[in-house]
Amino acid sequence: MKLPVIKLDGKASGDVELSDAVFGITDIRGDLLARYVNWQLAKRRAGTHKVQTRNENSRTGKKMYKQKGTGGARHGSRRAPQFVGGSRAFGPIVRDHGFSLPKKVRALALRHALSSKAKAGDLVVVDSIALKDSKTAALRTTLGKLGWNRVLIIGGPEVDANFGLAARNIPHIDVLPNAGLNVYDILRADKLVLTKAAVEAIEARFSEKEAA
């Protein structure tokens, strides 16, 4: 499929031929996208939630009252969860929420996410995002003229330093290098903006996978 290339000022800069295997999938599988997003969000959870267990509770371990003859239930410690100040039963512990997802599934989900943006007309290819000065106000005006309000920009192997500095304080404008490309950020952005260098790197990445 062919897509027009623009400059940051909105002027045309030719066309680029996109691989149908990466950007031209028509039957978008929502189950793949959901599996990837769940995997990604679970992987980034801290998992540091924790409660005190009975052996960590500082309350006394002395037996509350004698075992028999009181007419009440038999208890041995005020650290038990049924008492005020006792420990919680089966509370959360420190753990890793991540789970494994096959590489082929992750790669396929990424291709479906890229194709979903192309299919919806929300994929934009720019010639370059290099800026002379790192001026946030000027970049905000430029992006406003282009109608980019909630955008993920993939800037190539390395993001231009001035562009990264200018964009980092603009809300809902995410700028990542090729290595940071992921399904979750693609789906939550209204538009996906790729530089020509990013397109070449993405297609080379998937062609290597197919060759392997």
N, C-alpha and C positions, 0 to 999 in steps of 0.2 A: 504494500500500500504506500501511496505517496502523500506526503504532508508538507505544507508550506513552512518555510523557515522565516522567522522574523528577527529583527534587532530589538534592543531594549527601547528604542524610540518608536517602535511600532511599524517601521518600514519593512518591506519585503526584502528577503535576502536569499531567494532561490527556493529550491525544493530539496527534500531528502526522501530517499526510499527506505521504508521501514520493513523489517522482516515480518512476514505473516505468521511465522512460527512463534514470534515473541509478542507482537502487537496486533495480530490479526485474528485472534481466537474469537469466534462469534458466540459459541455456546459457553457462557461464563458459568462456572460451577461455584455456587455459593457455599457448598459444603467444604470445598477446599479452602476458600477464603476464611470461613469460620474456624476451621481447624488451625490455620496458621495464626490468626489473631488470638485465639485462646492460648496457643503455645507461647506466643510472644509476650502476652500480658502476664501469663503465669510465671514465665521465666524471669521477669523483672520485679516480681514481688519480693519484698525484703524477707518475709517469713520470720521476723523477729518478735512476733506477738507471743506472750508467755504469761502464765499465772503461777502463783506459788503452789507448790505441791505440799503434801502434809509434812514431808521431812524438811521443808524449807520454812515452814510457818514458825514464827517465834513465840507462839502461845505455849503455855505450860503443857508438859506431857503427863502431869500428875493425873491419876485416876480421879474422876469427878466425885464419886461417892462409892460406897461399898457395893459389891456385886449383887448381893441379894438382900431381901427384906425391906426394900424401900417402896415397893408397889409400882415402881416405874421401870422403864426399859433399862437394859444394862448398857452402860457406855464406859469407854475406857479413856477417851481423850476429847478435849475441847477443840482439837484441830480438825475434827471430822466435819465434812461439808454441810451437815444439817444444822450446825450451830453458827450463830452470828460471830464473825471473826474467824471462822474456820476456812479451810482451803476449798477451792472449787473442785468439783468432781469432773474428771475428763475435760479439763480446760485445754486451751491451745498451748502448744509447745513450739519451740524453735525448730523450724523444718524448712526444707526446700520445696517450693510449690512447683518447680519445673518438671517437665516430663519430656520424653524424647519424641521427635518427629522426624521421619526419614528425610534425607536430603533431597530425594527425588520429589517428594510431596511438597517440600518447601520451594523448590525451584519451579514446580508446576503452578503452585499458588501465586508465586510472584509474576509469572507470565500471564496468568488469568487476571491479576490485578492491573497489570500494565494494559492488557487488552481491553479491560472494562473501561478504562479512562479513554482509550482511543475510540472505542465503540460509542461512548457517550458524547464524544466531541470535546472532552475536557483535557486532551493532551496537546501541549504546546511545545514546539521545538524552537529554541533561540540560537542564534549564531554564537553568541558569547555573553557572559555576564561580567566581563571585566569593566571596572570603573577606574577613572583617574583619581577621584577623591572619595573618601569614606564619609559622605554626607547623608545622614539619615533622612533629613527633611527632603532633600532632592530625590532620593530613591523612593520615598513614600509618594511623592508627586508622580514620579514615573510609573510606579506600579498602579496608582489610582487611575491614570490615563488608560492603562492597559486593561483595567477592570479586574485586577488580581487582588482579591481581598483575603481569601483563605487558600494559600498556595504552598505546595511542596516543590522546592527548586533543587534539582540535582545538578551540581555544578561541574561535573567531570572528576578526574582523578583527585584533584585538589580544588577546593573552593577559593576563588579569587579573594585575597586578603581584604581589599577595600570593600568589596561587595558583602563579605561576611560581617565586617564591622558595621557597615551601614544598615544591614538588615536585621541585626540581632535584637534591636529594641523595637521592631515593628511587630505588633501583635499578629498572630496567625500566619506569619511568614516564616516558614522553616526552610533552612538551606543546609543541604547535606552533600558530602562527596559521594562518589559511586558506591563506596563500601558501606554507606549508611542506608542504602535503598532497602525499604521493607514494606510489607503489605499494609500494616496498620496505618502508617503515615500516609501511604498512597490513598487508602480508602477514606480517611477522615479529611483529606484536602478536597476543596472544590475543583481545583485544577492541578495538574501535574505538569511541571515545566522542566524540560530536559535540554541541556546544551547539546550541540552536535557531538562533542567529545563524549558526553555521557551516553548518547545513543550508540555510538561506535563501541564503547566499552561494554554496554549491556548486551549488544548483539554478539560481540566476541566471546563474552562470558558464556552465553547459552550455546553458541556453536561449539565451544570447547567441550561442554557437557555432552552434547549430542555425539561428538566425535569419540568421546571416551566410552 
